Amino acid sequence: IAFMLGARWDKCNGVILAKYDEVAVNTAAKLHNSAWCKKGDKKAVLIRLTVEELIKRYAVGERNFSNANLRCATLINCSLPKINLSFAKLNAANLKETNLLGAELTATDLSEANLSYVELSNSSLMKANLSKANLSFADLRSANLQAANLQEACLYQADLRGANLSFADLRSADLTEAKLQGANLTNTQLTLTESEKAALLI
């Protein structure tokens, strides 16, 4: 698209134009089945991305896939450490047993996703939507889940030791046998009795 418009690609998902021509931009975007917005617009552009393309681009060193649309994608047992999927749409995706060590998942939509046995230690999930997600047996040690939505999520035997869960919403989440030692639960919303909270921290 940058080439077609005589513009410069910003190495992410933006094009820098010396002169703004809406007709030309619309035409180029339509030819590539893409959506676009002007700088400063508040609506995120979600780029449609196939699993095959993601894996291929990751293999050659690309790490920034922010705003990608991977809804319902199947990424079972993949190795994608340090990937940037912030603001991406991964709701209802299957990421079982995938390595997302140190991943950037800020404000990512992972609602109803299968994240069982996923490696998410040291990852950033600030403000991520994980409502109704399956995080059973997931490794979330030292992950940043500040202000994340985990309502009705399954965290059965999940390892959350040292995780930051401050201001996170864990109402109706299943925390059976979850490990929460050293986790930051400041202002965390939990539908547990004080004795249940204490039992989780043992």
Salt bridges, closest charged atoms under 4 A:
GLU53 OE2 - ARG57 NH1 2.93
GLU62 OE2 - ARG57 NH2 2.68
ASP109 OD2 - LYS89 NZ 3.59
ASP139 OD2 - ARG141 NH2 2.68
ASP159 OD2 - ARG141 NE 3.87
ASP159 OD2 - ARG161 NH2 2.57
ASP169 OD2 - ARG171 NH2 2.63
GLU194 OE2 - LYS197 NZ 3.35
